[in-house]
Amino acid sequence: MTLRWEQLTVDAADPVALGRWWTEALGWVVVDDDTEEYEIRPAPDRLPGLLFIRVPEAKSVKNRLHIDLRPDDRDAEVARLLALGARRADVGQGEQTWVVLADPEGNEFCVLSGRAAD
């Protein structure tokens, strides 16, 4: 049996707006711009993708699953994401080498420190 990771599904009040935000944040491409199910990928033929689906209920607690992003320059990337509309989030992490942010609908994600050269 072979499994292939297709996508991560994200509940959203506005799949299009949230999908567009993540498209800009990640520099990915839109592969399905349906108003109920909006999908983005690193490239049209690359997986995994992010699928934003409309749900009626609002986010109410900390996500149990989140995305970790590793940029070359953590502080510059945090500044860029904040300028796009992310906000700082406190999930009880204390002082760490990563920064916790939330997207416009409150989904937490981490921006890690740059990876040391191998």
C-alpha positions in Angstrom: 0.0 0.0 0.0 1.2 3.5 -0.9 0.0 6.6 0.8 0.5 10.1 -0.6 -0.1 13.3 1.4 -2.6 15.2 -0.7 -3.4 18.3 1.3 -4.1 19.8 4.7 -7.7 21.0 5.1 -8.3 24.2 7.0 -11.8 25.2 8.2 -12.6 28.8 7.2 -15.3 31.4 7.5 -14.2 32.8 4.2 -12.2 30.2 2.2 -11.3 32.6 -0.6 -10.0 35.4 1.6 -8.0 33.0 3.8 -6.7 31.0 0.8 -5.6 34.2 -0.8 -3.8 35.3 2.3 -1.9 32.0 2.5 -1.2 32.2 -1.2 0.6 35.5 -0.6 2.3 34.3 2.6 3.7 31.2 1.0 4.1 32.3 -2.6 2.0 29.3 -3.8 -0.4 29.1 -6.6 -4.2 28.7 -6.7 -5.4 25.4 -8.2 -9.1 25.7 -7.3 -10.8 29.0 -6.6 -14.2 27.7 -5.7 -15.9 29.9 -3.0 -16.6 26.9 -0.8 -13.3 25.0 -1.3 -10.2 27.0 -2.2 -7.0 25.1 -2.8 -3.4 26.2 -3.1 -0.2 24.3 -3.8 3.5 25.0 -4.1 3.1 24.5 -7.9 0.1 23.2 -9.9 1.5 19.7 -10.0 3.2 19.6 -6.5 1.7 18.2 -3.3 0.8 18.6 -0.6 -1.6 21.5 -0.8 -3.8 23.5 1.5 -7.5 23.3 1.1 -9.7 25.9 2.7 -13.3 24.9 3.2 -16.2 26.9 4.4 -17.6 26.0 7.8 -20.4 27.8 9.8 -18.7 27.8 13.2 -15.9 30.1 14.3 -12.5 28.9 15.6 -12.8 28.7 19.3 -9.6 27.0 20.7 -5.9 26.6 20.0 -5.3 24.5 16.9 -4.2 20.9 17.6 -2.3 20.8 14.3 -0.4 23.8 12.9 2.1 24.7 10.2 5.8 25.3 11.0 7.6 27.6 8.5 11.4 27.8 8.3 12.6 31.0 6.6 16.2 32.1 6.0 15.6 35.1 8.2 13.0 34.6 10.9 12.7 38.3 11.9 12.3 39.6 8.4 9.7 36.9 7.6 7.8 37.7 10.8 7.7 41.4 9.9 6.5 40.5 6.3 3.8 38.2 7.6 2.6 40.8 10.2 2.5 43.4 7.4 0.3 40.9 5.4 -2.2 40.7 8.3 -0.9 38.0 10.6 -0.8 38.8 14.3 1.3 37.5 17.2 -0.2 34.7 19.2 0.4 33.5 22.7 -0.2 29.8 23.1 1.8 29.5 26.3 5.1 29.0 24.4 7.2 31.5 26.6 10.5 32.6 25.2 11.5 30.3 22.3 13.6 30.4 19.1 10.4 30.4 17.1 7.6 33.0 16.9 3.9 32.0 17.0 1.6 34.0 14.7 -2.0 33.6 13.7 -3.5 34.1 10.2 -6.4 36.5 9.7 -8.9 33.8 10.9 -6.9 33.0 14.1 -5.1 29.8 13.0 -1.8 29.6 14.7 1.4 28.8 12.9 5.1 29.0 13.8 8.0 30.8 12.1 11.1 29.0 13.1 14.6 30.3 13.3 16.8 29.9 10.2 18.4 26.6 9.8 22.2 26.5 10.4 24.2 25.6 7.3 24.8 21.9 6.9 
